[in-house]
Amino acid sequence: MQDNKNPVNQINIEISEEVGEGIYSNLAIITHSPTEFIVDFLKMMPGVPKPKVKSRIILTPQHAKRLYKALKENVTKYEAMHGEIKDPGGDMTYNLPVPTAQA
């Protein structure tokens, strides 16, 4: 007899078409307070002096750590299939005003 219940760790999600299209980001700025992590995703384009925040995600410290672990695991899987992701190195400082984290 087959059990039609969802496995314990499976979540049934729904995503709108607009959200499913995604937002391009080539820079993330991370700040934190004692109670939250704030990740601002920006799009920097050549010749544009002031990049705009395209999306902001606010996480609890516990969820930030889970995201860190999930990203690490997925980068490892990606590199196993496609080879090492090359880090161009160099200075990643953009001299952008980074907001001070506030609670």
MOPE-V468125 format. One record per pair of residues at least 12 apart in sequence whose ideal C-beta (glycine too) atoms are under 6 Angstrom apart, sorted by the first residue. I is the first residue (numbers start at 0). GAP is how many residues later the second one is. D is the distance in Angstrom with one decimal. If there is no record, write none. Layout:
{{I GAP D} {I GAP D}}
This chain:
{{22 31 4.8} {22 32 5.3} {23 19 5.8} {24 16 3.7} {24 18 5.9} {24 29 5.8} {25 18 5.8} {26 15 4.4} {26 17 5.2} {27 13 5.4} {28 69 5.8} {30 70 4.2} {31 69 5.4} {32 68 4.4} {32 70 4.5} {34 68 5.7} {35 22 5.5} {36 22 4.6} {36 27 4.0} {37 20 5.4} {38 18 4.7} {39 13 4.7} {39 16 5.2} {40 13 5.4} {40 14 4.5}}
